[in-house]
Amino acid sequence: MALLVLAALVALATAQPSPDVQNRISAAIAAAGKATGGPVNYTAFVNPFIGTGLPGASVPFGMVKFTTDMTGYAPAGYIVDPTQTVRGLSPLHDSGTGSSLGTYGNFEIMPLLCPDGFDTCTTRLQDRERYRLNNTDDAYPGYFALTLNNSIKMEATSTRRAGLERFTFPEDSGTPYFVLDLANDLPASFAGGTMDIDPELGRITIGGYWGSSFGPGRYNYQAFACYDLLNNGTQALGEYGVWTGDSYGLDAKGLGLTHLNLTLNLIGGTPYQSGALFSYTNSPSEILIRVGVSFKSVDQACANAESEVGSASFEEIVSASQALWNEKLARVEIDVGGTPENVTEMLYSSLYRSFLTPNNATDETQGVFADTTSFYFDSLYCRWAIFQDYRTFYPLMSLHSPVEFAQIVDNYIDGYRKMGWMPECRANNLPGWTQGGSSGDNIVAHFAMTYHDEAQALGIDLQELYAAMVADAQVNPPEWNTLGRQVNVYKDYGYVPFAVLDTASTGRQTREGSRTLEYAFEDFGLRQVAQLLNNTEDEAYYTNRSLWYRNVWDPTVVSDGFKGFMQKRYPNGTFSYQNPINCSPQDNVTTECSLQADNVNGFYESSSWEYSWFAPHDTAHLITLMGGNKTFINRLNHFFDAGYYLAGNEPSFQTPIGYHYANRPTLSVDRVRQVVFENFGITPAGLPGNDDQAAMATLLSFHLLGLYPVPSSTELLILSPFIPKYTIHNAYLNVSTTVTVKNYDAKSVQYPIPSGASAYVKSVTVNGQETESRCHFDFYDTFRVGGEIVIELTADKQEADSCAGSLPQSISTGGFASAR
């Protein structure tokens, strides 16, 4: 997670959207619970204002995401904090990132009242920013609205690459004016561009260069927009012109001028502000503006608006967007009537966010991907954090959306074709800063493990997929800050050494402990695909490399009475001691923990206390290293009780279920209940930090469904569902899998679990056959074939407190011995 987001939670806790949002959702859930049949509007259960996601207008995986841009810490543009002001409404954003600068925010438009005419309009950001009317913000899938404190209402709806903006002015407020930006974006990264006004067509076109939100400043991407102002001839343009401005006195306007051509200001500093200013005749109270965007050209942006919106009404676009959303959300169907209302809202809001990103920019490519024939998704961001893709996002997608999963995998493989390595941390169509290594390896491995029989039909060549993985694992990029891994020294030493002489590649020499752990788990992904392809030599080789996590375990380090912790290590084999508490929530953020050059801790945005649990493929050996089951459980309890656990930090995703590996699954159930109810909810503060582009959304979804995936495998760990019955539909496989919870007790859906409430897993049957273990089962026996899973619960914690069969798999105990 991005630690920067924590400071924003205080403001989130006191701010709220319109109370109508929650009232509408509650009424919809109550009505659906009483309904006896007919279609279900799943979009009505979604609260887009939960956490730091994107309460904006988007279709599933939409390239366009309309929302307002705000001052303050606002990575996705919008925030609920009422102390912050509105800069404008814009069509490009990313959902749930932790970027302190914000992402995109290009092409902001702001409605104005200029009673004294064109020259007096407040075009500069510092002049035009306004507060909103309290409790007026509204959003649901496909729709967004906000009312400014001058009573101008702004609304938006969208298609994949276009949309409509609607502005309603107060009666008798005079001539409506608008300022439309060329240069401004959220990170203030403008590097040159042009704007043209065609008053006859009523069209403004924009194109330019902007910088990365999470990557090298020397890289720039191109973006283009097309604003149609006349609403198919029903609106008439009044005055128009251009403007420029800065914070030091420049505030110039040119009435009747139609062209801006501004290059990068080489002297540095904040770019000059600039844009268009225009009004409408006859003082209409409602204005509709059509917007198209593109990453290819102005012409393509206009074509996108014409083909995707055309002459459709605002309501028609909203309706079409909601239809797309319902198709996605209906892939998980629950017993609404028997499920606690807050659980229904949390689940469908999480599923909604899981379909917001990455952004499908197919046919909108530039740079090395220009005119690719493969699918293209932007805003992949970092696989270590964003989505925590390889842990929860893609495993959830594998249950219900293999077609979309395959399209994104195709995008990863195409990155290998174009660049030599699969993309890592790509955003704004640019390479970004890597965090853990080449975590895309685990994403494509998970696809291969779950859909190898269908891969060819889904457009994926498994041999090429594996070649891309091998390139990540074997070929050292000359610069590994943005691609691949520092594999040369990793292979030489069996770990990533601290303070090593590396004469062949460049990168920030930090995070040696966490990079070793992540590299080892990425090697587990290679091991799995090698096994699948019957490449026994590679399987043995990468099995060995996947165990190199052990090479950064220092058995001598003691913290809080517990012995043995992951530590970074010098080339000569000695360890470089770092206090395991550093960069934990108990460190009070006194230590640099992220990508800073002076992060000497050895771990990325995590403590050694946290990363020392990280070997998802070999937890059994971690238990041995820590001193056996009893010490492991005591240590795991202490990890939570001492406050070292951070729910919003991805390396801890599997940790609450660690008790399964010590044959104490009831403790996992207790801990997951605690994690959910102490960190998640249905308010704007209902996420533990930012959503990391659906990392938290998909983690919460799995918790509520009573499952947890082991990435790069087909194993699913079994927990206690928060829902009495649900069905996962997989249209591609033409199967549906219903999970029925026998002895479900809604009173157990809280923390702590009350005495006498059925919450613990007594038995599990799949299509009438009792499973060999009540702690885990396999995708190929369950969601791959469909049918019915029955999870029987009991209130007798002692009776349920073992796996009653095999433990979840670990490499060191012979697990993952064969591919399905």
N, C-alpha and C positions, 0 to 999 in steps of 0.2 A: 504494500500500500504506500501512498505518498504521505509521509508524516506531516507535511505542511497543512494537510486538511484538518488536523485535529483542532487547531485554533478557531476554525470556523464553526465548530459544533455548538459553541455557546450561543452564537447568534441564531443558528438553526433552531435551537431548542425554544426560542422565544418568538419565532416568526411562523406565520401560517398563511396558506392560500385562502381563498374564499371558503367559508364554512359550507357553502353549497356543494363543494367537491366531495367532502366526506359524507354529507347527508345523502347525496345522490348515489354514492357507492354503497352505503349501508342499505338504502332502500332497494337497490338492484339486487344485492345479495339476498336480502330477506324475501323478495318476490320470487327469485329463482329457486330458493329453498322450498317454497310452497308450490311451485309449478309442478304439474303432473305430466308435462310433455311439451313438445314444440321446440323450436330452435332457441339456443341460448346465446345471448349477447355477452360474450366473455370480456369485451372491451369495457363493459360497465363495471367490472370488478377491479379495474386497474387504477391505481393512484400514481400518476407520474411525478408527484411532488415528494415521494419518499426519497430521502437522502440527497446525494449530490449528483444524481443522474441528469436527465434532460427532459424537463417538462416542456417539450416543444412538439411541433408538428412534424411527423416523420412516418414513412411507410416502413415495413420490415426491411432492415439492412439498407435503408435509404441513404443516398448520397447527400440529399438535401435534408436538413433538420432546422426548421425555423424556430427561433426563440429570440427573446430579447437579450441584449448584451448589457451587463451591469458593471458598475464600479465595484472595487473590493476584490476579494478572492473569489473568482467566478470562472473556473476552468471551462465549464460548459456554456458560458455566457450568462445564463439565468441563475440567480440565487434568491431565496425567499427573504433574506435579511432586509427588513424594512428601512434600515439606516442607509442603504445603498441606493444609488440613483440609476435611472435608465439612460443608456447612451443611444439605443436604437434597436431596431428589429432587423435581423439578418438571417440568411438562408444556410450558412455553412457552420456546423459545430460538430464536436465529438461528445459522446455521452460518458460521464462518469470518470474522467481522467483526473490525475492529481497535478497537472501542470500548473505551476504557480503563475505562469504568464497567460494561461488560457490558450485555446486552440481555435484557429480560424476567426470567425467574427467578421469576415469580409463583407463588403457591400451593405453596410448598415444604412437603414432608412429611418428617418425620424419625422413624424408629423409636427407641424408648427402652427402657431397663431402669430401672425405678424400684422397687427392692426395698422401700423404705420408704413407698410409696404415692403418691397423686395429688399431694399438696402438695410433695413433694420432687423431682418431675420437672424436668429441666433444659430449660425451654422457650425461654429467651433464646438468641440466636445464640451469644454468647460462652461460654455454659455448655454448649450441646449439641454444638458442633462436635467432630468426631472425625477422627482419622487413619483411613486405610483399611489393610487388610491388604495388605502388599506383594505385587505380582505376582498379584493376583486379578481385576483389571479385565478385563471381557470384553465384546465387542460384535461384531455382524455386522448386515447390513441387516435392520431390523425388530426388533432385540433389543439390550438393554443390561443389564449387571450389574456390581455393585461390592459388595465385602464390607468392612464396617467393622472396626475393630480390636477390637471386642467380639464379632466373629463373626456379626453380623447381616448377612444377604445381602439386597441390594436388586436387584430386576429390573424391567424395564419392556418393554412392547410397545405398539404403537399402531395406530390408524386415522387418517383425515385429521383428525378433530376430537375424538378420544377415545382411550382406551387402558386398559390394565390395569397395575397395580403389584403386584408380588408380593414379600413379605417373609418370609424364613425365619429364625427365631430358633433359637439353640442349644437343644438338649435340656435340660430342667430349668432353664431360665433364668428361670422365673417368669412373671408376667403381662406380656404385651406391651402397651406404651403407644405412642401416636403423638402428636406435636405437628404441627399443620397451621396454616400461617401465613395470616393475613389481610393484614398490612401489608408484610412483607418482600418485596423483590425485589432483583435484583442492583444496580441503580443507586440503591437507597434513595430511591425517587421517589413513595412512597405519598401520595395526595392525598385520602384519605377513602374509606370503603366500609363494607359490612355483611357479617356472617357469621351464619348461622342453623344450629342443630343440631336436627334432627328425630329424637329417639331412637327413636320408633316405626318410622319408615321406615328408620332407620339411614342417614340422609343428611345431609350438610353442604353447604350452598350458600354461595357467596361472590360478591360483586360489588363493584367499586370503580373508582377512578381512579388511574392511574399516569402517569409522565412519560416523555418521549422519551429514548432512549439516544443520539441524535445529532441534536438539534434544539432549538428554543427551549424553555426551561424553563417558559414560561407555558402551553404546550399540554399537555393531558392526554388520554389514551385510556381507554376503559372495557374491562374484561375480567371474565369471569364463569367460575365453575367449579362443578361438581357432583360431589361425592365420595360414592359409594355404598359403604357399609362392610360390608354383611352377606353379600355373595357369594351372592345368591339364597336367603337364609335359612339358609345352612350355617354362618354365623358369628354370634355373639351379642355385642352391645355390653355392656361393663361400666360403668365410671365414665365420665363425660363432663362437660365444662365449658369455660370460656373462661379466657383469661389475657391480661395485658398486662405489658410490661416495658420497661426502657431500660438504658443502661449505667451509670447513676448510683444504683442501689439499688432502683428499682421492679421488683418481681418478684411480681406479684399473681395469684392463681388463684381462680376461682369454681366450685367443684364444683356440678354440677347446673344452672348457668346455661346458657342456650341462645342468647343473642343478643348481638352486638356491633354498635354503630353509632358509628363514629368518623369525624370530619370532619378536614379538613386543619388541621394545627397551624400557625396563622398566625405564631407567634413564630419559626418557622424551626428549623433544626437537623435532625438525623436524626429521622425519624418514629418515634413510639412503636411498639415491636413489639407484636404482638397475634395472637391466633388461638384455635384450639380444642385441647383436650387430651382424649384418650379412650383407653380400654383395651378388652380383650376378655376374656370369661369363659372359664373352663376351660383357660386357658394353652395355646392352640393354638400349634404350632410354625410353621405356615404361614398367612399372612394374604393374601387377595386383595382388592384395592380397585379398583373401577371409577371411572374419571375421565372427565368430559366437560368441554370448555371451549367458550366462545363469546365473540364480541365484540359480541353483541346483547343477551343477557339470560340470567338464571339458568335460566329455563324452556327456552331454546334449548340451553343447556349440558347440561341433563338429557336433553333429547330427543336430542341428539347421542350421548350415551352409550348411550341405550336403542336407538337405531336402528343405530348402527355397531358396537357391542359386544354389546348384549343379554345373553344368557346364555352366550355363547361362552367356551370355556376359554382360558387363557393360550396354550397350544400352538396352538390354532386361529387365534388372532389373529396369532401369529408366522408361521404357515404362509401365511395370506392376505397378509400384508405381503410375505413373500418372493416370492410369486407375482407381485405387482405389481412388485417390484424386478427379477425375472428378465425380465419383459416389456420393461422399459426397457433393461436392460443388454444384452439379446440383440440390440438394434438395431445393435450393433457386434460382429461375430463374427470372431474371429481364429484363426489356426493356433496353438493353444496348444502343441502338441508341438514346433513349430519355433521358438518365441519364448522368449528368455531369461526365466526365472521372475520376476526382478525387474521386467521390462518388463510382463509380464502383470499382475502385482500393481499396479504403478503405474497402468497404463491403466484397469483396472476400478475401482480405488479413486478415480481421477479422474472417471470417468464417473458413479460413485455420487454423488460430491459435486456433480456438475453437475446432478443431478436432486433435490437436497435443497431448493434454493431457486430462485425466490422461493416464498413460502408461499401456497398456494391457499386463500384465505379467502372464496371465492365463497359468497354467502348469509350472510355474517357481517359485513356492512358497518355502518358508523356514520358520523357526521358528514355531510359533503356527499355521501358515497357511499351513505348509508342507503337500502336497498331498491332499489339499482340493478339493472337487468335484465342488465347486462353482467357478464362475468367480473371477479373482483376478486382481485388478488394483493397481499399485504402483504410487507414486508421487501424492497422493491425496492432500497432504499439508493441509493447514488450511482452513476450510470452512468459517471462518470469512473473510479471505482476498483472498486466492488463489482461483481463478475463481470468487470470490464472488458468489460462486456456487448457493447458495440458492436465490440469487437475480436475476441473469441474465443468468448464464451459463446453468443451468439445465432447467429453464423455456424456453430458446431458444431451447434446445435439445427436450423438450416436444413437440414443434411444428412440428419437422421433423424427429426425431430419437428415437422413443420409445424403439426400440430393444436395442440399446446401453445404453440408460437410465436405462432400466431394468437390464442389466448386471452389471452396476455400483451399483445400489440399492442392487442387490444380494450380491455384495462384502461388502456393508455396513452391511447388515443383518448377513453375515457370520462372520464379526468382532464381532458382539454381541454374536454369538454362541461360538466363540473361546475365547473371552476375557471378556465377560460380559457387554461390552459397545460397541457402534459403534465406528469405528476409527475416530480420529480427528487429523489432522496435520501429518498423516503418510507420510513419505518420506524415500527413500533408504531402503524400507522394514522394517522400524523401527518407533516406536512411536516418534512424534515430540511435540514441545511445543504448547499447546492450547493457543488461543488468546481470543476468545469470549465465549467459552462454548462448547456445543455439537451441532454445527450448522448442522451436518448431519441430525438432526431431521427435519429440514426444507426441506432438499433435498428429503428425502424419503416421507415426507408429500406431497410435490409437485407431486411426481410420483403417490401417492395414489389418490390425488384429480383429476388428469388428466387421469389416466389409470386404475381406479379401476375395470372397467368391463373386461379389458383385462389382469389384473394382473396375474391371474392363468395361462393363456396361455403363458404369458411372463416369467413364472417361479417364480413368487412372491406370497407368502402367506401373505395376508394383516393382518391376525391375528398375525403372527410372526413379521411382520414389526412393528405393533403397540406395541408388547411386547418389541421390541428393543428400541423403543422410550420411553416407560414407564421406562425401566431400566435406560436410560440416565436421566430421569426426577426425579426418585425416589431413586436410589441407589447411594450412595456417594462412589466413589472409595477411597481407602486409600491414593492414591497419584493422585491428579487431575491436575497436571501440564501437563500430557500427555493423559489423558482419562477423559471423562465425565465432570461433574460439581461439584462444592462445594455446593451440594444441601441441606446438613444437615442444615447449618446456613441460607441458602436462605429460606427454608421452615419455620424455626423458627421465622425469623424476617420479612419475606415478601420482603426482599432485601438482597444483599450481604453486610454485615456490614464491615466497616473499623475498624481495630484493634480489631477484635473479638477473643475471646478464643475458639479455635476449638481443642478439645481433641481427635477427631476421624479421622482426615485426614490431609494430608500435601499438601501444594502448596504455590506458591508465592503470598503473601497477598498484591496484588496490583489490579488496574483496577476495583475497586468495583463498580463504577458507570456504566462503559460500560458492565461489566459482568451482572449486574442486568438487563440492557436493553436488552442484547442479550438473557439471560435466559428467559425473559418474551416473547420475540418473538418466541423462540423455543417452549415455552408452547403454543403459538398460533398454531403452527404446530400440537402439540398433540391434541389441542382442535378440529382442523379441522378433523383429522383422527377419533377421538372419535365420532364426529358427523356423519361422513361417515358410521361408524360401528354401528350406533344407540345406542351407549353407552351414554345415557343421563346423567348419574351420572358423568362420567368422563368429558363429554362435559362441564357441569356446573363448575366442579372443575378447569379444565384447562382454561376455559374462565376467571374465577376469577384470576388465576395466571398470565394470559397473561396481566392483567391490573396492575400488580405490578410495571411496569415501572413508574407509578405515585408516587411510594413511594420514589423515589430519585429526585423528582421535588421539588426544594427549591424556593418557591414563593418570597422570600425576596431578592434574589441576583439580583443586577442590573449591567448591562454592556452596555455601549454606550447608555444609556437611556432606554434600554429595560429590563423588569422585569420578573424574573422567569427563572431558569436554572437548568439543571440536575447537581446534586452534589453527592459526596460520603457521607456516613452517618455512624455515630457511632452506636454501639449496643443500646445505651440509647435513640436513636431517634434524637439526635441533628445532624446537618449537619456539615461537615468539609469543610469550605470555601476554594475553589480553584478558582483563577481568570479564568473566562470562556475563556479568550484569550490564556491561557497556551496551548502549543502544537498545536496552529493554525499556519498558514503560517506567521502571524504577530508576533509570539513569538520569531522569530529569532533563534529557536531551542536552547534556553537557558535552557529548562526544559527536563528532561528525560521523554520519552514518550512511550517507548516500554516495553520490559519484564524486564528491569533493576529493581533491588530491591529498588532503590531510585526513582522510578517513583511514586511520591506521588500525581500525578494529578488526579488519579481516573479513567482515561480513557486510552484505548489502541490506541496509534498512532493517537489520535484525540483530539480535544478540546471539552469543554462543549458547546461552540457555535455550533459545528458541531453535537455532539451527542444529543443535545436537540431537534433536529428534528426527532429523531429516534423512531417512533412507527408506522411502516408501516400499521399495522392492525387497528389503532385507531387514525388516524390523526385528525379526527373531534374533539376529546377531547383535543388534543394538541392545536388546534386553540382556544378552550375555555380557556385553561390554559394560553395562551399567550395574551388573551384579546379580542378575536373576530377576524372576517375576516380582518377588516381594519388594525389592529395592526399586525396581522399575516403577511399580505402582505408587510407592511412597514418593518417589521423585516426581512422577507425573502429577500427583495430587499437589505437591509443593509448588510445582511450576504454575499451576492455576492459582493456588491459595496465596502465593507470595506476590502475585501480580505481574509475572513475567510474560504471561500469555497476552497476545494482542489479537483479538478476533479478526481485525481487518488486515492482518499481515499474512500473505500467502504461504510462507513456509509452515505456518501453524494450521493449515486447513485440515490436515488429517490427524493432527495431534489429539483432539478430543476423543477420537475413536481408537487411540492407541491401546486402550485397555483390552480391546478384542484380542490383540496379539499375546496378551498375558492371561488369556482365558477368563476374563472378567467382563463380559459384554454388558452387564447391567450398569457398570460404572460408566461405560460409554454413553448409554441412554441418559443417565443422570447428567453427564457433562454436556451432552448436546442440548438438552433442555435448558441448561444454564446458559450456554452460549447463545442460544436463540433469544431467550427472553431478557437477557441482560444487554444484548447488543443490537437486536433488530426490532422493528416495530412498523407502525403505519403512519408515522409523523415525518416531517422533514428531517428530524434527527434520527430516523429509523434505520440508519446504517452505521457500522463502526468505521467511520472515515468515509473516503469516497468509494464509489462503486467499482472502481478500477475496470470500467467498461464491462460490467456484468460478472466480474469475479465474485463479488458478494452476492449478486442475484442468483447465480447458479449454485453457489455453496448453500445458500438458504433453501433453494428449491430442493436440493438433495436431502437436506436435513428434514424438511417438511414431509418429503416422500418416504423417509425412513431408509435411505440408501446412502452409500458413499462409494465412488468408483476408485479403483486402483489404476492410475493412468498407464497407458501403453500395455494394457492387459485387458482381459474380458471379465475380470473378477469384480464383483460388487459386494461390499460389506453390508450386512443387514442390521438396521437399527429399528427403532419404534416409530412408525408413521404418526404424524400429527393429524391424519386424515383417515376417516373410516373406510373409504373405498375410492379408488381412482383407477382410471384406464389410460394407458399410453398407447396412442394410435401411431402406427408406422405405415403410412400409405404406400411407400415404395416397396416394402416387403409384403404389403397387404396383410398385416397381422395387427391384432390388438391384444394387449396384455392387461388384464384386470388384477389389481392387488386388493384383496379384501382383508380387512383387519378384524379378526374374530376377537370378541370380548373388548372391542374398542370402548374406551371410557374417556369422554371429553374432559372429565375432571383431571386426567393425567396430563393434559396439555397445558402445563404451567411449570414454574420452578419456584420452590422445590416441589417434586411430585408428592401429592398427599398420600399418607398411609392408607392402604386399602384400594388405591386406584390401579387398575390394570395398565401397566406400561411396559412390561418386560417380556421379551420374546420367549415363549414357551416352546413353540414348534413352528416349522415352516413346511408347507407342502407346495409342490409345483405340479399342476395338472394331476392332482390326486396322489402324487408320490411324495413321501416325506423326504426332505433333503438330508444329505449326509451330515450337514452341520447347520446349526441355526445362526452362525456368525457370517456366513458368506455363501453366495451361489454364483453361477456363471451366466453371462449374457447369452451364450448360445443355448442354454437350457431354459431360458426365461423369455426375455424381451425379443430375442431373435426368432423364436418359434411361436410366441403368443400363447394365449390360453389364460389360466387363472393361477395366481399365486395367493395362498392363504397364509397370513402371518397371525398366529394365535398368540395373544398376550395373556399375561397373568399378573396378579398383584403380588405373588409370592416371589420376592426378589431372590431368596436363597435357591429356590427351585430353578430359576432361570439363569443363575450366575455361573454359567459355563457355556462353551460352544456345543457341548453334547456331541462332539465329533471333532473333525479336524479344525485346526486354527487357520486363519487367513495365511496365504502363501508368502514364503520368503525364499530367496535364492539359496541361502545357507542351509535350509532344511529340505531342499529338494523341490521347492515350489517352482511353478512356471515351467514344468518339465516338458510340456508339449503344447503346441498351438492347436486351437480348435478349428 
